[in-house]
Amino acid sequence: MSTNFLVFNPNLANAEDDAQYTADAQRSGGATTNSIFASVLANKAFYQWSTFVTAFANMLAAKGYSTSDSNLGALATVLSNILTNADMPLPISKGGIGAVSFQAAGLLTTNQLSSLAQIIYRFDQKGMTVNGAVINLSLPGSGAYLVRAEAAMSLTTGTPSLSVSVGWDQTIAGTSTSYSAIVIPSFGFPTSGGSSSGSAMIFVDSVLSLTVSAAWSAGGGTSVYDLHVRVEQL
């Protein structure tokens, strides 16, 4: 994946330092009528803004998303893959209103509701080609978590294959050890039907994070895959 967003004046030549930029009256108060926009202030300001934008775009590229300034609508579509609290479902508790409404929508079964405490993360992405870490998630606390995933790949003339796994740390006999478990075993298209789903329960009590990774190969074709993941705190 790629981006055409670049840092302005990457060597920060002829620019204010941080102390000067902090104290600059034009930075804090804005440009007044007919005032001169000093080059040292402009170079620092454009460098700071473009550095953040470029770092953000590079982060998205590393996660499988291309960005460009050539089309505003296309850029907005890419940025819509960034999740905020507004994208997350309400906490679901046993017998609570949230549980009832989700069940009515057909998203959860009665058996799932009996053991489900809270969905803490959801991931839905189409047209992926990422081979490696897909999700790096900080967890709210130690305890048991359930990772569910569904994946489907497009028709291709090649022999694509995909598996999904979760990695975490757990303390055994006083030693924190890294573990991994298969969420979706390796499957292909068309011999394996082109789609699969699965789940894995883990217990986290040392490093409060988990990683969901995809082992993906297009198999000489042009296939892509869709991935849907839910992480539930039990």
N, C-alpha and C positions, 0 to 999 in steps of 0.2 A: 504494500500500500504506500501511497505517496502524498505529498502536500507541496503547494507552491508558496506557502507562507514563509517568509524569510525575515531575519533580524535586520533592522535598519542600523547602519553604521556599526557592524559587529565588533570592531576594535575600539569602540567608544572614543573615537578621536574628537578633540576639540569639544569636550562636553563637561558639564558641571559634575562635581563629585556628589556623593550622597548628602553631605552636610550643606553644600551650596544649593542643591536642589530642594532640600527641605526648607531652607530659609528664603528661597526665591519668592519675592512678593508677587511676581506675575504668575507663578505656579499656583500659589495659594489664593490669589485674588482675581486671576484671570486677566486677559489683555484689555487695556483701556483704549478708548478711541484714539486712533492715530499713533499708538505706541509701537515701538520696535520690538519684534520677536527675536531676541538674541539667539545667535547660532548655537552657543553653548547650551542654552536652555532647550532649544529645539532638538539638538542632537541627543541630549539626555532623555527628554520626554519620548521622542520617537523610538529610541533604543529600549526604554523600559516597556512601553506598550507592546512593541513588536516582539520583544523577548518572551513575554507571557503568551502572546498569541501563537508564536512559533513553537514554544514548548508544548502548548496544549495540542496543537496540530500534530506534532511529532508523537505525542502520547497516543492520539487517536490512530495514527498510522501504524504504530507498533501493535495496536489491538485489532488491526484489520480494517480500518476506515480511512478512505482517502478524502482529502479536503482540498478545495480550490476556490479562488475568488472569482472564477469565471462565470459562476451561476449562483445567484443568491438563493434561489429556491432549492437547488440541489444541496447547497451548504446547510441550509436549515433542516433539510431531511436527514443529513448525516448527523447533525447535532441533536436531533430528536432521539438518537440512541442513548444519550446520556440520561441516566435515571436520577430523579430527585425524590424527595419525600412524597411529592404529589403523585408520583407514579406507583408508589407502593400501596398494597392493599392494607386495610385496617387490620390491627391485631385480631386474631381469632382465638377465642377461649372456649373451653368446653361449656356447651349450653348457653353461650352468650349470644347477643343479637348478631354480632358479626358472623358467627358460625351458622346461624339460621339463614341469613341472607346469602351466604356463599353456597350453602347447600341448595337453596331454592334456585340459584343460578346454574346448578348442575356442575359446579366446579369441584365439589368435594363429595365423597360418599360418606355414609353413616359410619363405616368402619374407620375411615380416615379421621372423622371428627372425634371419635372416641379417644384417640391418642394424640391428636394434634394440639399443640399449644400456641404456636405462632409462626406464620410465614414471614421470614425476615428479609428475603431477597427473591427477586424474580428477574429472569433474563430471557429475552426473546429477540433473536436476531436471524435475519434471512440472508441468503447468498454469501455464506461465509467460506473462506478458504484457509482459515488459520490452522496451523499445525503447531500446537504448543499450548501454553497457558491461555485460557479464555477468560477466567474470572479469578481475581485475587480479592478475597472478601475478609474484612475484619469482623469478628464475631462479638456479640454483646456480653458473653460470659462463658464460663466453663459449663460442660454438660453434654447431653446427647443432641445430635442434629441429624436430620434426614435430608439427603440430597436426591432429588428426583430429576430425571432428564428424558427428553424425547428428541430424536434427531431424524431427519429425512434428507435424502440426497436426490439431486436431479438426474434425469436420464442422461446417459453418456455412452459414447462408443468405447470408452476405456474400461478399466476395471477398478473403480474407486473403492476405498475402504475407510471406515471410520470407527473409532471406539472413544468412549468418554470415561475419564477416571477422576477421582477426587483424592487430594493429598492433604494431610494434616499432621499435627504433632500430638502425641499422647504419652503420658508418664507411665512407665512400666518398671516396677521394682526400683523406684526412685530416680529413674533415668528418663529424660525426655527423648523420645525417638520419633523419627519421621516415618509415616506410613502412607500407603496408597491403597485404594480399592477401586475395582471396576464398577462403574455405574451402568454403562452400556457396553457389552462385549462387542468385539469387532464384527462388523457386518458390511455387506456390499450391495451392489445393484447390477443386474436384476436378480441374481441368484438368491439373495437374502431378503428380497422384497423392497429394498430401498429405504426402509425406515425401521426404527427400533426404539425401545424405551426401557428404562430400568431405574433402580434406586439403590442406595447404600446408606446404612446408618453408621455414624461415626461418633466417637466420644472425645471431646477436646478438653484438656485440663491444664495445658502448659502454655504453648503459644496460641493465642486466641485468634486464629486465622485458618482459612482453608483455601485451597486452589483447585479449580476445576479445569482440566486440560483435555484437549482433543488430539488424538493421534489420527491425522488425516492424510490421505494420499489420493490424488485425482486419478491415479492409475493410468496415466498416459492420455486421459481424456480431458474434457472441459467441465466436469461436474463441479457443482458447489453444494453446500449443505445448509439446512436450517437447523437451529438449535434452540431448545426451550428448556430452561432450568428453573427449579424451585428449591430453595433452601429453607427448611423448617426447623425451628427450635422445639425440641420435645420436652 
